[in-house]
Amino acid sequence: MSEGKKTALVTGANKGIGFEIARQLGIQDITILVGVRDLDRGEAAIQKLRAEKIDATVVHLDVTDQASINAAAAFIEQTCGRLDILVNNAAIAVQEWSTPPSQLSFEDLQKTFATNVFGVFAVTKAMLPLLRRSQAGRIVNVSSEMGSLAINSDASSAISRMPPTLAYNASKTALNALTVFFAKELQDTPIKINSVSPGYVATDLNGHSGHLTTEQGAKAPVSYATLPADGPTGGFFGANGQIAW
């Protein structure tokens, strides 16, 4: 890797928003590390990226497996020497629609947090030494308005009137908390970390019910992954600016 060329790791990047974030970063001449659980799907993704002249490499990364995370960090250190951008995109949603919180299974809550919260924490912690070697490290936690306590508690908001989705929504609330506290730790460094919502994008996660395309949804995360030195840190943003916590 050349000294001047940036490297970005995008988790869950073999499809959907993650793939499109990787593609939009790649066309900016950023080397892309496609973090995936399934190597075959990852290989298919990087072939698509390479067809657009994007420098892309697949990295086996299961965010719920510490050994996999450690191996990915070691691989990046050996091949790149540092990391400039981390996009924590990998996430799941269990089929909890219309399930009251009291009827949600503990296993579904635990499974959701394992990927959407604990996985982000583990990956961020493992990649921080590499990000500290960057002149301008950037971390984007792909979040959602569904995790906004202000919006969920506002009776006039459309989200507050939606069927309950405790596991997913609470996981994004907790993800936002990670953003705040990592930002506090990193406030005296060049690293910037923000929660960014892509909006309601049509993906496998929501049964393709979203009204935005992946191309539209990827724009905000890509923007915050490439912030200038005077850009914000420790915030919650979407395509239209700041989102209430």
Secondary structure, 3 states (H helix, E strand, C coil): CCCCCCEEEEECCCCHHHHHHHHHHHCCCCEEEEEECCHHHHHHHHHHHHHCCCCEEEEECCCCCHHHHHHHHHHHHHHCCCCCEEEECCCCCCCCCCCCHHHCCHHHHHHHHHHHHHHHHHHHHHHHHHHCCCCCCEEEEECCHHHCHHHHCCCCCCHHHCCCCHHHHHHHHHHHHHHHHHHHHCCCCCCEEEEECCCCECCHHHCCCCCECHHHHHHHHHHHHCCCCCCCCCCEEECCEECCC
